[in-house]
C-alpha cells in the first residue's frame, strides 16, 4: 500500500486547510486510518483516527477544530483543519492499517505551517 499525502502549506492563524491522503489500493477494508503529526524536536503523535465502521477519535488539542473523514469510493482519507493555531505547525503523516495485527503504512508527510 502506498499513501500519498497532500494539501499542506502556509496559513495564518485562524485559517483552514484540508489534507488529503490518496491510497494506492482500496481502503474500505482497512481497519483504521489516521493522521499523525510531528513538530520539530518532538515525537510523532496521533491527531485523528477513523475506523472502517466510521468511528473516530481525536487528540484533545484538536477536538472541535479538526474533522477526519474517508471517501472509500476515491480511496482517500481527509483531514479538515479549521481555526488553526501556531501549535498546529508540524509535518502531518497519514497512516493506515489493513488489519489490527498487520503492518503499518505511512505516507511521506506534508508540512503545515501556521503563522501567528
C-alpha positions in Angstrom: 0.0 0.0 0.0 1.3 3.4 -0.9 -0.1 6.6 0.7 0.3 10.0 -0.9 -0.4 13.0 1.4 -1.0 16.4 0.1 -2.7 19.7 1.0 -0.2 21.2 3.4 1.0 24.7 3.2 1.4 28.1 4.9 -1.7 29.5 6.5 -2.4 32.3 9.0 -3.7 31.5 12.5 -7.4 31.1 12.4 -7.3 29.8 8.9 -8.2 26.4 7.4 -6.6 23.7 5.4 -7.7 20.3 4.1 -5.2 17.5 3.9 -5.7 14.5 1.6 -4.2 11.1 1.6 -4.6 9.0 -1.6 -4.1 5.3 -1.2 -2.9 3.0 -4.0 -5.4 0.3 -3.1 -8.9 0.0 -1.8 -9.4 1.4 1.7 -12.8 0.2 2.5 -11.5 -2.9 4.3 -8.7 -1.1 6.2 -9.5 -1.4 9.9 -8.1 2.1 10.6 -6.7 5.1 9.0 -5.4 8.2 10.7 -3.3 11.4 10.7 -0.3 11.9 12.9 1.9 14.9 13.2 5.5 15.6 14.2 6.7 19.1 15.2 10.4 19.9 15.2 12.2 18.2 18.1 9.1 16.3 19.2 7.7 12.8 18.8 5.1 11.8 16.3 1.6 12.0 17.8 -1.8 10.9 16.8 -4.1 13.7 15.6 -7.2 11.8 14.5 -8.2 8.3 13.5 -11.1 6.7 11.8 -12.1 3.1 11.7 -13.7 1.0 9.0 -17.0 1.4 10.7 -16.7 5.2 10.8 -15.8 5.6 14.4 -13.5 8.5 15.1 -11.2 9.7 17.8 -9.2 12.9 18.2 -6.3 14.3 20.2 -7.7 16.6 22.8 -5.8 19.5 21.3 -7.7 19.3 18.0 -11.2 18.3 19.2 -13.8 20.7 17.8 -11.4 22.1 15.2 -10.4 19.1 13.0 -12.5 16.6 11.3 -11.3 13.3 9.8 -13.2 11.6 7.0 -12.7 8.9 4.4 -14.1 8.5 0.9 -14.0 4.8 0.1 -15.0 5.4 -3.5 -12.0 7.6 -4.0 -9.7 5.6 -1.7 -8.8 8.9 0.0 -8.5 10.0 3.6 -9.1 13.6 4.6 -8.4 15.9 7.5 -10.3 19.2 7.6 -8.4 21.6 9.8 -10.2 24.8 11.0 -9.2 27.5 13.4 -5.6 26.7 13.0 -3.1 27.7 15.7 0.6 28.1 15.6 0.9 25.0 17.8 -0.6 23.0 14.8 2.6 23.6 12.9 4.1 20.2 12.0 4.6 17.6 9.4 1.4 15.6 9.0 1.6 12.0 8.1 -1.2 9.7 7.1 -1.3 6.2 8.4 -3.2 3.0 7.6 -3.6 -0.5 8.9 -5.2 -3.3 6.9 -5.6 -5.5 10.0 -5.1 -4.9 13.7 -2.0 -7.1 13.8 -0.8 -6.3 10.3 1.8 -3.8 9.0 1.7 -0.1 9.5 1.7 2.0 6.3 2.8 5.6 6.3 2.6 8.4 3.8 5.5 10.7 3.1 4.3 13.7 5.2 3.0 17.1 4.3 4.2 20.3 6.0 1.6 22.6 7.7 2.9 25.9 8.9 0.6 28.2 10.8 1.8 31.8 11.2 0.7 33.9 14.1 
